[in-house]
Amino acid sequence: MRASNLLKWKRTLNELRFKHSELEFIQDINESHAQEFQMFLEEYCDRKKVDLADLNKNLLAAQALKIQEAPPKSDRISLPESEINEDGALVVHHQTPEPVEKDEVLIKDGRELADAFTKLFKQIALYLHPDRLQNLSDEEKAERLELFKEAQVALKEERYYFILDLSERFGVRTPKNYKQQTRWMKMKIVDLDTHIEQEKVTYNYKFAECETDEERERLIKNFIYQVFKVHVE
């Protein structure tokens, strides 16, 4: 194995690890600001005498109307169109890059890596499975059981870097198909970048970025118009 190929693999692995961490961080931001956004929306509607409950009730009817009128440009924030789904959650429609076609090589890579890391997981499970922990302390048993659960989730979600970390910890030999892994990881990085951008155009994220109440009110005003097609003066 050429040193340059190993270096590319390591660099790509670290980038993939960071992208997963970035996505989780942004999702945490969105989740943590969801209630704050809702409270600010309700307070704003109450102050502006906007019946939010009535708007929600008539949302489906409002969506069927093709309203051409838009609020003044100075009051608008450039955000994608949105709607509320059947579960009551906000769905933002946005422009996304054209999907990268996964050619036969990448599909083949994905299948083969799934098989390789499943085998690797089974080897690591010898160090983590509850049936193998009789000689360990209660604290060590609890730690390894938690790692076992996390490894199961990581394998399912194709977060193979977590499996690789465990293999290094327990001295388990890892797959050496570095060029194949690098190709596949680059594809996953593109997918994660798209997902990250989708999360960053949600109203919760935009709300988290607002620094003043004036910015928050403009965002809420834009939200009400885009979702309900109602312009609040």
N, C-alpha and C positions, 0 to 999 in steps of 0.2 A: 504493500500500500504506500503510494507516494505521500510524502509529508504534506504537500499542498492540498491533496484531497482530504486528508484528515483534518487539516486546518479549516477548510471550507465547511466540513461537516460540523466541527465544533462551533464555528461562528454561526452557522445556520441554526443549530440546536439552541444556542443562547438567544438568538433572535426570536425563535418560535416560543421559547419559554417566556420571554418578555412580552410578546404579543398576547399570550394567554393571560398573563398577569395584568396587562393594560386593559383588556376586555373585562376581566373580572372587576377591576377597580372602577371602571366607568359604569358597569352594571350596578355596583354598590352605590355609586353616587346617585344614579337614577332612582334606585329603590329608596334610598334614604331621603330623597327630596320629594317623593311622590305625595306624601301626606302634607308636607309644607306647601306644595303647589296647590293641592286641593283646598287647604284652609285659606290660602291667599285668594284663590278663585271665588270661594264662597263669600269671603269678606268684601271683595271687590263688587260682586254682583249685588250683595245686600246694600252696599253704599250707593251703587248706581241704579238701584231699584230694578234690577234685572231678575226675573223669576227663573232661576237656574233649574228648578224642578220641572217647570213647565217646558223649558227648552229641551230638557232631556226627554220628556214625554213625547214631544213633537219632533224629535230628531229625525226619525225615519221619513216623515212627511217632508221635512225641510230638505233632506238630502235629495228628494225627488225633484225639487225645484231647480231650475237653471237660472240662478240669479246672476246678472251681469254686473250689477252695481258693486263697487269696491270702496273701501274706506280711503280717505285721503292718503296719498303716498307718504307724507311726512309721519303718519301714525302707524305705518305698516312696518313689520319686521319680515324680512325675507325668509320664510319658512315653507316647507312643502305642504301640500294638501293633506288633510287628515280626516279621520272619522272615528266613531266609537264602535267597537265590535260588540258581538252578542254578550260578551262577558262584562261589558261596561268599561273595558280598557281602551285607552287611546291608541289608535294605530295611525302612524304618520307615513304618508306616501311620499317618497322622495326619489330623486334621480340616482341611480346606481350605475357603476361601470358595467359595461357588457360582460356577462359571465365568461370566465375563461374556460374554454372547452377542455375537458379532461380527455386527452387522447388515450389510445389503447395502452401506451406505455405507462402513463400515470395511473390508469385504472389497474393495470397489472401490478404496479408498484404497491398500490394500496392494499390489494388482496394479499400479496406476498408478505408485506410488512405486518399485516394483521395476523397472519399465521405465525410469523417469526416471533412477534411480541406476545402472542398467546402462549407459545411454548416457553418463552422467557418468563412470563408471569407464573406458569406452573412450576418452574424451577425455583423461583423466588418464594412461592407459596410454601415450600418446604421449610422456610425459615419463619413464616408468618402465620400459617394456618393454626387454629386453636388446638387441633389434635397433636401438633408438634411442639407444644410449649410447656409440657408437664414439668420440666426441670428448671423453669425460669421463675423468678419472683413474681408476685402479683403485679407489681409496677411494670415490669418488663412485658408480662403477658398483655396487660392493658394497652401498652404502647404498640406492640406488634399486631394486636388485633385491630387497632385503629389504622395502622399502616396497611393491613390486609384489606380493610374496607375501602380505604382511599385508592389502593392499587386496582381494585376491581372497578371502581368508578373511572379511574384514569385510563384503564384498558378500553372500557366501553366508549369513552369520549375521545379516544385516540390521542391522549396526552402521554405519548410514549416517553417523554423526557423524565416523567416521574418514575416509570418503570426502570429506566436507565440509571437514575439516581439510586434506586434500591439495589439494583444489580451491583453497582459499584460498592455500596455499603456492605453487602453480604458476600462479595467476592464471586458473584455468578458471572460466568462468561457471557458476553453480549454478542449479538449479530454483527458481523464485520462488513456487511454490504453498505459501506459508507456512501458511495456514489448514489446508490438507489435511495437510501434514506434522505440524502440531501435533496434530490429531485422532489421527493414526496413532501418534505418539510417546506420547501419553497412554495409548493402549491397550497399547502395549508396556511402559510403566512399570507398569501393573497386572499384566501377566504376570510381569515381573521381580520385583515385590514378592511374588507368590505363590511363585515359585521360591526367593527368598531365605528366606522363612519355612520352606519345606520343608528347605532346607539347615541351618537353625538348630535343627531338632528331631532331627537325627541324633545318634547316640551319640558320634561323633567330636567334634562341636561341643560337646556337653554336657561331654565329657571335657576339652576345651580350656578350658572355663569353670570347672572345678573348681579350687579353690585349695589344698585340703588332701587328704592321703591318705584321711582319713575320708570326705570327699565322694566321692572316686574309688571307694572301696570300696562305698559305698551305690549309686553308679551301676552298678558292675559287678554287684552283687547283684541290682539291678533288671533289668539286661540278661539275666542268666542265667535269672531267673524268666520274663521276658516271651518270651524266645526258646525256652527249653527246658522251661519250666514246672517248674523245680526250685527249691525254696526252700533257700538255703544259710544254716545257723545261724551 
